[in-house]
Amino acid sequence: MSEKMIEILGLSRRFGQTQALDNINLEVNRGEVMGFLGPNGAGKTTAMRILSGLLSPSSGHVRVAGMDILNEPIKVRQSIGFLPETPPIYGEMTVREYLTYLASLRGVGKGALKQSVNDAMDRCGLTAVSHRLLRNLSKGYRQRAGIAQAIVHKPDIVILDEPTVGLDPIQIREIRKLIRELGGEHSVLLSTHILPEVQMTCDRVSVINNGRIVAQDTLAGLEARQKAAKGLRFVWDNPPDDATLQSIPGVAELQTDGDAKLIIPNKNQDPRAELVKRSVENNWGLLELRPVEHSLEEIFVQLTTMEPQGNNTEVSQ
C-alpha cells in the first residue's frame, strides 16, 4: 500500500459562479498528522466533504489509500473515519449503543464488534460513561464520542473538521492530546482555522486561502519563518539623528519606537556590522541590538490576506 495515504492533485470545485476550490494539491503520508489551516470560508470543509465522499469534485484527482475516490467509492469510505464540524450524535442512544450501531453500519463483523467498540471507547476516554445517554454528556464528551465513531472501524485515515470548536480550554487540551495520539496508528487530516491547533498537534501544515493552497510546510519550517527577522531593534545611550542612520549602507527604512530605533534592512543586506562599528567610533553607547521576529500569527495573517498569485505555492515538503 502507498505511503501517501491521501493524494490530491489539481482538485477544483465550483458551486455555480463560486470557485470554492481552485486547483489544489495536497498529500498526507502514512502515520502523520497534517494540518489543513485557513480562515473561515477558505474551502477547508468543501475539501473534507470531497475526501469523505459527500461531494464530487468538479475536476482533479483524489486518491485515498491508493484508491481513486470516484472509481472505488465504497472501499474509500471504508478506509476513512470522518468527524464533521457538527458531530453526528444520536442523543437517545448510550455511548456503547451509538458506537456499536455505527461500527455495524461500517461493516465491522459481529465477531469483532464488541472489541472494536471497547477499543474506540478506551482510546477516547469514554469507557467510564459507556452506559450514559449521549444527550446527557458534556460537549467535550460528545466530541470524544464523535472522534470514537470516526475510528471505531479502524480506518487508515481519520479526517477531523474543526474538532475543538466550542470547547472550554481543558476540553481543548484533552482533545488535542487525543488527536496527537491518533497519529502513527492513523493518518490524520485536521481541518482548522485555529493556528495553535496546528502548533500543538500537527507534523506538517497546508495553508489554504480563497480556495487555493498558499503554503505547505513542516512545523520546523513554520518556526524557521517565525525566526526570520523583519527588522533590527537598536537602543543607544547617545542616539544619532535619523539622517545619519538612513545614510548607512543597507538601511532601507527607519522607525521610532520610544527610545528604540527599528531599522528595516535592504533585501540581501545586513547593516549590523556597520552600525556596531559606527556606534563604537562615535560613542553612541549601544545598549541593545536584537532582531524583531515575525510571530506565527503574523505569518498566518500574511499568507491568508495576500493576493492569489499563480498556482499552489509549496514552500517545503
ABEGO torsion letter per residue (X at the ends): XBABABBBBGBBBBBEABBABBGBBBBBBBGBBBBBBBBBGAGAAAAAAAAAGABBBABEBBBBGGBBAAABAAAAAAABBBBBABBBBBAABBAAAAAAAAAAAAGBBAAAAAAAAAAAAAAAGAAAAAABBAAABBAAAAAAAAAAAAAAAGBABBBBBGAABGBBAAAAAAAAAAAAAABGABBBBBBBABAAAAAAABABBBBBBGGBBABBBBAAAAAAAAABBAEBBBBBABBBBAAAAAABBGBABBBBBEABBBBBBBBGBBAAAAAAAAAAAAGAGBABBBBBBBBAAAAAAAAAABBBBEBBBBABX
